Amino acid sequence: MRRFETIDDDHYLYHCPETESRWLRVTLLTVRTGDESPAERLKTFFESRENVIVEPQTGNLVSISEKDSEEDGDRIRLYYWMVANVVPPDLIREAVFSYAVLSDRINDDETRQTVRLVGQLVSRATLGPSV
C-alpha cells in the first residue's frame, strides 16, 4: 500500500513502503511579488539555476538537478525538480519535488524509468489558482 503524509502545511511525503528504496517529497511555496511583476520575479528565481527548461504544455519553468547524499547511514541519490509559474495577478507558485533512491539501485532499469516518469509528471504540475 502506498503512503502519503502531510509533514506540515507546505511539505508532503509519498512513498511505497514495500519498495524500501524510493521517497518522493514535495514542498509548496507561494510568493507574493509586490512591486515587481510576477514574470520578472519568476525570471529572477531561475537566473542562477542550471538546467532550466520551459515545459511546453504548462509554461512552467523547471530546474532539474541531482546529488548524492547519505541518510541514516545509507548512501542515496536525490533527484530534484523545481517547478514554478506565475499565478495572476501577483503570485508565483513553486513546487520543489525531490525523489530519493538508494545508491545501489540508481542504475536499475525500473529506477531509471521511474525517475524519467516522475520528472515528466512533476514538470507538468498545475500551479494555478486551484492549488
N, C-alpha and C positions, 0 to 999 in steps of 0.2 A: 504494500500500500504506500502511495506517495504521501509526503507530509509537507504541509505548508504552515509556516509560523509567522506571526507578526511579532517582531522583536520590539518595536516601538512604532510611533505614528508614521515614520518615514523609512523604516528598514524592515525588509521581508526576507524570509529564508525558505527555500524549497529544496527538498531532496527526496530521493528514492532510497529508503534505508537498506533494502536488500542488495543494492549495488556496493555499498560501503566505499564508494570511490568518487562520487561527484556531489557537489553542492552548488546551488545557484542562489546568489544573494542579490537583492535589489535595494537600492537606495533612491528615493524620490526627492527631488529638490525643486522648489518653486521660488523664483526670484522676481520681485517687482523692479522694473527698470528705472523708475523715477524720471529724471530729465533726459536720459539717453534713450534713443528709440530701441525697441526690443531687437531689431535686426542688428543694430550697432553693438549692443551688449552681447548678443549671441556670437557675433564675429570676434569680439574681444575674448570671450570664453575659450574659443578654439584657436586663437592666434598662436599660442605657444605649444599646442598639442601636435603630435605627429600622427601620420596615417589617418588623416581625416577624409571622409568621403561624404557625399550627399546621397542619401537613399532616394532613388528616383520616384518611388510611389508616394512617399510621405513628405519629402523635402527635409527630413531630419538630417542634422549634422551628426556624424558618428565618428568617434575616435576609437581606434582599436589598438590594444596593446596586450602584452603578456609578460609575466615574470615568474621566476622560480622563487619559492619560499619554503618555510617549514612551519608546520602547525602540530603542536603536541608531539614533537619528535618525528613526525612524518614529513618527508620531502613531497612538496606539491607544486603543481604548475597552476598559476592563476591567469585566467583569460579575462580581459576587461573590454567592455563596450560602454562608452559614454555617449548617450543618445540625447539630443536636445533639439528643441524647436520653439518658435515663438507662439505664444497664446495671446491673441489680441484681447484688449488693447495694449496692455503694458506688462505682460508676464513672459518669463522664459521658464520652461519646464525641462529639467534634466533628469534622466534615469540612468543610474550607474549600475550596470549589471556586472557581476563577477561570477565566474564559474571555476570552481576548484576541482582539480583532478589529481589523484595520486601520481607522482612522477613515474612510477614503473608502469603506468597504464597510458601515458600520453601518446605512445606510438601505436596503440591498438586501433584497428580499423573502426571499431564501434565508437571509440572515443573521438577519433578524427571526424567521423561523420556527425556525431552529436555536437561537437564544437562548431562545425560548419553550419548545422541546422540552427543551433541556438543563436549564432551570430546573425543569420538571415532573419530570424523571427524577431529578435530584440531590436534590430535596426529599424524594423517597421512599426515599432511601438507607437500607439496613438497617445499623444501627449496633450491633446486639445482640452477644451473646457470640461469635457465629461470625465476627465481623470480625477 
